[in-house]
Amino acid sequence: MKLLKIKDNSRIPNTEFSRIEKLTEKIANKNLEQLEREGLFVFPETIKDSENIESDQMILQSINDTYKSGNLMGFLGYGDERLVIESRFCGDGEDFFFIHLLNRVLDVPNTVDLETHFSQENRVLDILMFLFPYYLNRAARKGLFKKYIVRVYNDQNVKGNIDIVRHIKENTPFVGNVAYSRREFSCDNSLMQLVRHAIEFIKRKPFGKNILMRVKEEVELVVASTPCFSLRERQKVVLDNEGSPVRHAYFREYYSLQKLCLLILRNQRHQIGFGLKRIYGVVIDGAWLWEEYVNLLVKDIFYHPKNRGGVGAQRLFEGNVGLIYPDFISKDRERRIIADAKYKPVNNIGNRDYLQILAYMFRFDAKCGYFLYPEIEGSADVILRMNYGSTYESNVAPRDDVRVVKRGLKIPVNARDYKEFVSRLADQEKLFKCAFLRN
């Protein structure tokens, strides 16, 4: 197997990709919408439904003699070539920060030893299983998936179309039964069977039952709705779902769940897509993970609008004109703060970001704005004071009442194990949050 590991938000010389030349050719300069159609699994959700991922985002972008990676982390392959995109905060042989983000945002139970189970060999499958409760929960909100299926019977209560050939074969000599088939609108269909197979597969993993505890009620509903389930039917169920994707717009959450279950079940013997002549793998948007993680830290201080999802929508002007997307709006009306989560190096937070947060500050009459980003160095806050005056009049000077602050959360490095990393990060989380309490 040919393997290359790179970091997110970095530039890598073209020569480094010579060992995975075929895979690089397949993914370079292609946006996520294109790659998703070719089989890539993107979290959160599918491109067209995602609130956070832009369809023109690229995994690798060619710039001069380098390839630039973005906010995406994950694992991709083509044939025997593999590309691993790690967090830029990971050390040698570990990726504690990425694991911690998944742990907090996906609410992995404390009983799951992530450091032990999140091995390089099984990492793709582990991630897919950790995502399963998230997708099952979202799909279950729409109710159990039903569709018309044809069931065959052989009894005396004839309600459907009589099957002459099967009747002669099964009921000779005649003893009173009649072979017939009936079209029924049922939950016990190929998709729900697929979800059930994924559940049974996860259960057999050392940490599987703990993962499924997060969606205990949903799992019980799936089990109760699939009385015809049989482990021996797994291959047939997988093939049925591969040829029959969910297309109804109302059940788009079930389409994502279907894709996830197929990836999990294909992974039971081999790595994803082993032997397939197509791109395969899973990528996770680091910007989305970081924003949701920050929300967990400051949710008692800030509102967290999700405009594109219709939650807490904000507008610039009257008459529902000018939809805007502030990440965080403080709950303190007297000292309003606007904050924007940025999963990128502090030096990359620049002019467009400044203009955006200033527009939000003006809209909510806030005198202070924050950029919240992860960092290693642990430097002091960068305070930018708003200017007034004009260079034409030679009276430019900083204002005392309006400022924008770059506030970093220091990510521990050189931790001996995941437990130490979490302990050290908890101390940094307290310092990170205290800045807003003092403001």
Secondary structure, DSSP 4 states (H G I P E B T S, - for coil): -EEEEEESS-EEEGGGGGGGHHHHHHHBT-BHHHHHHTT-EEESS-GGG-SS--TT-BSEEEETTEEEE-SEEEEEEETTEEEEEE-TT-BTTB-HHHHHHHHHHTT--TTS-HHHH--TTTHHHHHHHHHHHHHHHHHHTT----EEEEEEEEES---SEE-HHHHHHHSSS--S-EEEEEEEEESSSHHHHHHHHHHHHHHTSTTHHHHHGGGHHHHHHHHHT-TT--GGGHHHHHHHHHTS----GGGHHHHHHHHHHHHHHHTTTSSTTTT-SS-EEEEEEHHHHHHHHHHHHHTTTEE--BGGGTBS-EEEETTTEEEE--SEEES-STT-EEEEE--S-GGG--HHHHHHHHHHHHHTT-SEEEEEEEESS-PPPEEEEEEES-TTTT--EEEEEEEEEEEEEEPP-S-SSHHHHHHHHHHHHHHHHHHHHH-
